[in-house]
Amino acid sequence: MGANLAMRDGADLAHALAEHAAVDDAVTAYEKILIPRSVEAAEGAAEGIDGAFAPDSAEQTLAHMTAHH
């Protein structure tokens, strides 16, 4: 998932740089896309880690994988 997000981030940044003359404007536009996506990915990762170390880790990990895929 990390590699996929990195490629998508690169494409989004390139797109923002092509659309905006000023680098600051491009970065601002890029961050409007990047930050919500990053928060969602981080929340999913935290949920997976919590499930992996819980007493019922097998059940939680299965529920996590099933809910997101």
trRosetta pair geometry for C-beta under 8 A, 3 or more apart (Angstrom, degrees):
i j d omega theta_ij theta_ji phi_ij phi_ji
1 4 5.7 -59 -151 39 35 112
1 5 6.2 34 153 -19 69 106
1 41 6.9 169 149 -145 123 112
2 5 5.8 -56 -148 37 30 109
2 6 6.3 32 154 -21 65 106
3 6 5.6 -52 -147 34 32 114
3 7 6.5 31 155 -17 65 103
4 7 5.9 -54 -150 36 31 108
4 8 6.4 28 153 -15 65 108
5 8 5.6 -57 -146 41 32 110
5 9 6.0 38 154 -24 67 106
5 37 7.2 166 -140 143 105 117
5 38 7.8 107 -173 -95 136 67
5 41 6.1 28 -93 -96 151 162
6 9 5.6 -50 -145 34 29 114
6 10 6.5 32 155 -20 62 104
7 10 5.7 -53 -151 34 32 112
7 11 6.5 30 153 -16 64 106
8 11 5.7 -55 -148 38 33 110
8 12 6.2 32 154 -18 67 108
8 37 7.7 -122 113 165 133 159
9 12 5.8 -58 -146 39 29 110
9 13 6.2 28 156 -18 65 107
9 34 6.1 61 -127 -114 97 106
10 13 5.8 -55 -145 37 29 109
10 14 6.3 30 156 -18 64 106
11 14 5.8 -54 -147 37 30 112
11 15 6.3 32 153 -20 63 107
12 15 5.6 -54 -148 36 31 114
12 16 6.4 31 154 -19 65 105
12 30 5.8 125 131 -138 97 85
12 33 5.2 -141 -169 99 143 147
12 34 6.8 167 101 -65 145 85
13 16 5.7 -53 -146 37 32 111
13 17 6.3 32 154 -19 65 106
13 26 7.6 75 -165 154 64 105
13 30 4.9 42 -104 -129 66 144
14 17 5.8 -55 -147 37 30 111
14 18 6.4 30 154 -20 64 107
15 18 5.8 -57 -150 35 30 111
15 19 6.4 19 156 -14 65 112
16 19 5.9 -63 -145 40 30 106
16 20 6.1 -8 169 11 69 116
16 26 4.3 125 137 -167 93 78
16 27 7.2 127 129 -67 139 22
16 29 4.5 173 -139 88 114 112
16 30 4.1 -114 9 -60 167 91
16 33 7.8 -151 -59 18 126 129
17 20 6.7 -73 -130 52 23 86
17 23 7.2 5 -122 -119 89 68
17 26 4.6 62 -91 -164 49 153
17 30 8.0 15 -38 -54 73 128
19 26 7.1 141 64 -111 77 88
19 29 7.0 -92 80 103 123 168
20 23 7.7 136 108 -94 110 16
20 25 4.1 -157 -170 101 136 107
20 26 3.9 -168 62 -68 126 76
20 29 6.1 172 -36 7 140 138
21 25 7.2 33 55 48 58 135
22 25 4.3 82 73 7 99 107
22 26 6.9 -168 93 -10 51 85
23 26 5.5 -55 -149 36 36 114
23 27 6.2 34 155 -19 69 105
24 27 5.9 -54 -146 37 30 109
24 28 6.4 32 154 -20 63 107
25 28 5.6 -53 -148 36 31 113
25 29 6.4 31 154 -17 65 106
26 29 5.9 -56 -150 38 30 109
26 30 6.2 31 152 -20 65 109
27 30 5.5 -54 -144 38 32 115
27 31 6.2 35 156 -22 66 105
28 31 5.9 -53 -146 34 28 111
28 32 6.9 35 152 -26 60 100
29 32 5.8 -50 -158 23 34 115
29 33 7.4 21 149 -7 61 102
30 33 6.1 -66 -164 40 37 104
30 34 5.7 29 150 -19 75 118
31 34 5.3 -57 -128 45 36 111
31 35 5.5 36 176 -26 74 107
32 35 7.0 -36 -124 27 16 105
32 36 7.9 7 169 -2 46 106
33 36 7.3 -77 -168 40 26 97
33 37 6.5 10 155 -7 64 121
34 37 6.0 -77 -154 45 28 107
34 38 5.8 25 159 -23 71 113
35 38 5.7 -55 -141 36 29 112
35 39 6.4 31 159 -21 64 104
36 39 5.7 -52 -147 33 32 112
36 40 6.5 33 155 -18 64 105
37 40 5.8 -55 -151 36 32 112
37 41 6.4 29 153 -17 65 107
38 41 5.7 -56 -146 39 32 110
38 42 6.1 31 156 -19 67 108
39 42 5.8 -57 -145 38 28 110
39 43 6.3 30 156 -20 64 106
40 43 5.9 -54 -147 35 28 110
40 44 6.5 27 154 -17 62 107
41 44 5.8 -57 -151 37 31 111
41 45 6.3 30 153 -18 66 107
42 45 5.7 -54 -146 37 32 111
42 46 6.3 33 155 -19 66 106
43 46 5.8 -54 -146 37 30 111
43 47 6.4 34 153 -21 63 105
44 47 5.6 -52 -149 34 31 114
44 48 6.5 31 153 -18 64 106
44 64 7.9 129 -167 -168 76 104
44 68 6.1 94 -146 -107 126 149
45 48 5.6 -55 -151 36 33 112
45 49 6.4 31 153 -18 67 105
46 49 5.7 -53 -145 37 33 110
46 50 6.2 35 155 -20 65 106
47 50 5.8 -54 -148 36 29 112
47 51 6.3 27 154 -17 63 109
47 64 5.7 165 127 -122 103 118
48 51 5.7 -58 -149 39 29 111
48 52 6.3 33 154 -26 65 107
48 61 7.0 62 -153 -124 73 74
48 64 5.0 143 -98 163 71 155
49 52 5.6 -53 -146 31 32 114
49 53 6.7 5 163 1 65 109
50 53 6.7 -78 -153 47 26 92
50 54 6.3 39 154 -45 66 107
50 60 7.4 -96 109 156 77 146
51 54 5.6 -45 -142 11 33 119
51 57 6.1 117 154 -143 59 62
51 60 3.2 -156 -146 130 98 113
51 61 4.9 157 130 -67 117 56
51 63 7.1 -150 -132 58 145 96
51 64 5.0 -152 19 -29 165 135
52 57 5.4 44 -165 -155 25 116
52 60 7.6 -121 -42 91 31 111
52 61 5.6 69 -85 -81 65 115
53 57 6.3 80 -27 -96 5 124
54 57 5.0 154 59 -76 69 67
54 60 5.2 56 48 7 136 155
56 59 4.6 -28 160 41 103 117
56 60 5.8 108 102 -22 84 98
57 60 5.7 -62 -140 43 32 107
57 61 5.8 31 164 -21 70 109
58 61 6.0 -54 -142 37 25 109
58 62 6.4 25 157 -16 60 109
59 62 5.9 -58 -149 38 28 111
59 63 6.3 28 154 -18 64 108
60 63 5.6 -54 -146 38 33 112
60 64 6.2 37 154 -22 66 105
61 64 5.6 -50 -147 34 32 114
61 65 6.4 27 157 -14 65 106
62 65 6.0 -57 -145 40 29 106
62 66 6.1 26 158 -17 65 112
63 66 5.8 -59 -142 41 27 110
63 67 6.1 26 160 -21 65 111
64 67 6.1 -60 -145 35 24 108
64 68 6.5 -4 166 3 61 115
65 68 6.5 -74 -144 47 25 95
65 69 5.8 -17 174 14 65 124
66 69 6.8 -78 -127 50 19 88
